[in-house]
Amino acid sequence: MPAGLREASFRKMERVADLSWIEGGCPDIVNIALSVVTALQVETLPEVQGVVDRTLTLQCRFPEASEHSLRRLVQWYKTREGDTHMEHVLSMVDREDAEVYGTYAGRAGPARGDGMLGEQGDIEITRLELADEGVYTCEVNYYVAKEEGLGNTKVYISKIVDQVSIFGLGEGPEGEQVVKYFPPDEPQTLICRASRAKPVAKLRWYKDDEELMETVETYEESSDGSFNTINTLQFTPRKSDNGAILKCESYQEPEIELKKSASVIISTYTSQYMGRGFYFNYLCTYIV
């Protein structure tokens, strides 16, 4: 890698003057060599949304240089919000293999898998983490032709909620719904919890298709930047609710396509038989 390329990327013009003086202090010849760096148009997307454990592509497009177009350096950096430190992600010199740095080693590389063909400096980042969120800068430097430019992309990383649970039971083993006995006409306080989501997961309660509104929701932030949600429902079951499905479901904004939920089957009878996906009530009569 040519020395000083990183520093050169921030210079727009360099002037070098060589002055020859004759005896007596008068200028004889003044040779002024100007080396002008030409601005290069680099196109990146303003914002990109990624999801934890998935793959993200960052676009970096630029035209060919006026000359020596294969002599170029493409570098990617990341800056986190509130931090001035630039983390080096990846560099590609000429047509050599990309070099990947730090936590991106083994996860990042040229998006097309073939170096820097065409006008693309796109990269892919796999197995996304919450820590990958930040502003990514693609810097392109035709270091022989003296043409350079850069573009920025703001990357937002979301995380689908790990689990939604009622009474800490979730959906039960192998997808079986849990049957829960509720004494009729007795007020109940039910707690639903969603763990480790970003953006924060909102929770909604349903009895069959009816949304239940008597809820209070609180949030707590985890050390990794994700959020836990606790939603408390005040609910008074009626005898006629026997067999109804009580469900707590998550949703996240901006909307994430995958929602998670937990549900229980309401039983207002003291005895029941639970099977895989169905149940029936029975009554025992004793003759004494």
WODAVEN-V131610 format. One record per residue. RES is the residue in one letter. PHI is phi in whole degrees, 0 to 359 (* if undefined). NEAR is the number of other ideal C-beta (glycine too) atoms within 8 Angstrom. D_FIRST is the distance of its C-alpha to the first C-alpha in Angstrom with 1 decimal. Layout:
res=<RES/RES>
phi=<PHI/PHI>
near=<NEAR/NEAR>
d_first=<D_FIRST/D_FIRST>
This chain:
res=<M/P/A/G/L/R/E/A/S/F/R/K/M/E/R/V/A/D/L/S/W/I/E/G/G/C/P/D/I/V/N/I/A/L/S/V/V/T/A/L/Q/V/E/T/L/P/E/V/Q/G/V/V/D/R/T/L/T/L/Q/C/R/F/P/E/A/S/E/H/S/L/R/R/L/V/Q/W/Y/K/T/R/E/G/D/T/H/M/E/H/V/L/S/M/V/D/R/E/D/A/E/V/Y/G/T/Y/A/G/R/A/G/P/A/R/G/D/G/M/L/G/E/Q/G/D/I/E/I/T/R/L/E/L/A/D/E/G/V/Y/T/C/E/V/N/Y/Y/V/A/K/E/E/G/L/G/N/T/K/V/Y/I/S/K/I/V/D/Q/V/S/I/F/G/L/G/E/G/P/E/G/E/Q/V/V/K/Y/F/P/P/D/E/P/Q/T/L/I/C/R/A/S/R/A/K/P/V/A/K/L/R/W/Y/K/D/D/E/E/L/M/E/T/V/E/T/Y/E/E/S/S/D/G/S/F/N/T/I/N/T/L/Q/F/T/P/R/K/S/D/N/G/A/I/L/K/C/E/S/Y/Q/E/P/E/I/E/L/K/K/S/A/S/V/I/I/S/T/Y/T/S/Q/Y/M/G/R/G/F/Y/F/N/Y/L/C/T/Y/I/V>
phi=<*/302/294/80/294/298/293/295/295/257/260/261/205/231/245/238/242/243/253/252/248/268/299/104/87/263/290/266/227/243/257/247/255/255/241/259/271/269/291/250/280/249/256/230/281/298/219/221/253/236/232/309/77/259/248/235/251/251/269/214/242/203/281/290/288/293/202/51/290/273/264/210/234/245/230/243/230/231/237/274/301/80/232/274/289/262/270/286/262/199/221/227/252/50/248/283/297/292/250/246/239/55/290/271/301/84/240/238/180/303/295/269/72/227/74/238/293/65/251/246/241/298/230/244/239/259/47/304/237/301/291/282/293/157/259/256/246/258/243/245/223/278/284/271/283/60/235/207/190/210/214/242/227/273/252/252/247/254/226/292/308/294/202/244/219/246/61/75/258/59/269/82/294/51/80/294/279/271/266/234/277/235/299/301/67/253/301/236/248/247/241/244/230/245/247/54/237/207/297/306/274/269/240/234/255/226/249/54/263/268/281/261/255/278/229/229/237/229/226/219/268/273/294/270/92/272/230/256/239/236/238/252/249/262/216/245/287/250/300/289/281/304/91/289/259/260/233/244/233/266/212/231/237/303/297/254/295/266/253/238/210/225/213/227/266/283/241/254/253/283/229/202/245/248/246/284/86/210/205/213/262/222/235/261/245/253/253/241>
near=<6/6/4/6/11/6/7/11/11/4/8/4/8/7/7/8/8/7/7/9/7/8/3/4/5/6/8/6/5/7/8/8/7/7/9/7/12/8/8/12/7/13/8/13/7/5/8/11/8/13/11/12/5/7/8/11/9/17/10/16/10/11/6/5/13/5/6/8/9/6/10/13/14/13/13/17/11/12/11/10/6/3/6/4/6/8/10/10/13/14/12/15/7/9/5/7/5/11/7/11/10/7/6/11/8/4/9/12/9/12/10/8/5/5/10/11/6/4/6/11/12/12/15/12/12/7/6/13/8/11/7/12/10/10/11/14/12/16/14/15/13/14/12/8/12/10/12/15/11/10/10/9/14/10/15/9/13/13/11/11/14/6/8/16/11/15/9/6/10/9/9/9/4/5/6/10/11/12/10/10/9/11/7/9/7/8/6/9/8/11/10/15/11/14/9/11/17/12/9/9/13/10/14/8/15/13/12/6/3/6/6/10/4/6/11/5/10/7/9/7/7/9/3/7/9/11/13/13/16/11/15/11/13/9/13/8/13/8/8/4/12/10/7/9/11/15/10/16/11/15/9/14/6/7/6/9/4/5/8/11/9/13/12/13/14/14/13/12/8/3/7/11/7/7/6/5/5/5/11/6/10/7/5/5/4/4/3/2>
d_first=<0.0/3.8/6.3/8.8/7.8/9.9/12.6/12.6/13.5/16.8/17.7/20.0/20.9/20.0/22.8/22.8/26.3/27.5/31.2/33.5/36.8/40.1/42.7/44.6/41.7/41.8/38.7/38.8/35.6/33.0/29.7/27.7/24.3/23.3/19.9/20.7/18.4/20.3/21.0/20.1/22.6/21.1/24.0/24.3/27.6/29.2/30.4/30.2/32.6/31.8/34.1/33.6/33.0/32.2/29.1/27.6/25.5/23.5/23.3/20.6/21.6/20.4/21.4/19.8/18.5/21.0/18.9/15.7/15.9/13.7/10.6/9.9/8.4/11.2/11.8/15.2/16.9/20.5/23.0/26.5/29.6/30.6/27.3/24.8/22.1/19.3/18.5/15.1/16.2/13.5/10.0/9.6/7.0/9.3/12.0/10.5/12.5/12.2/11.5/14.6/15.5/18.9/22.1/20.4/19.4/21.8/22.9/20.2/18.4/18.3/21.9/22.5/21.2/19.6/16.1/15.9/19.1/21.1/20.6/19.9/17.3/20.2/19.9/22.8/23.7/26.5/29.2/29.0/30.1/31.8/28.9/26.6/28.4/26.7/24.9/21.7/19.3/17.2/14.7/13.7/11.7/12.3/10.2/12.2/15.5/15.2/16.4/15.7/17.9/18.6/21.5/23.2/25.3/27.8/28.3/31.7/32.5/36.1/37.8/41.0/43.8/44.1/47.9/51.0/54.1/57.7/59.4/56.3/57.3/55.1/56.3/57.8/57.1/56.0/56.4/60.0/61.2/62.9/66.5/67.4/71.0/71.7/75.3/76.5/76.9/75.1/72.1/68.9/65.6/62.7/59.1/56.1/52.6/49.2/46.3/42.6/42.0/39.6/40.8/44.1/46.5/49.9/52.9/56.0/59.2/61.4/64.8/64.7/63.7/64.9/62.3/63.5/62.9/64.2/60.8/58.8/55.1/52.8/49.1/47.1/43.3/41.7/39.0/36.3/37.2/39.5/43.2/46.5/49.6/53.2/55.9/59.6/62.3/66.0/67.9/71.6/72.2/75.4/77.3/76.5/72.7/73.3/70.8/68.5/64.8/63.2/59.4/56.6/53.6/50.2/48.4/45.1/44.2/41.9/43.7/42.3/44.0/44.9/47.8/49.3/52.9/55.5/59.2/62.6/65.9/68.7/71.8/74.9/77.0/77.3/76.8/74.5/73.0/69.3/67.9/64.6/64.2/67.9/70.7/74.5/76.9/80.1/83.2/85.2/89.0/90.9/94.7/96.6>
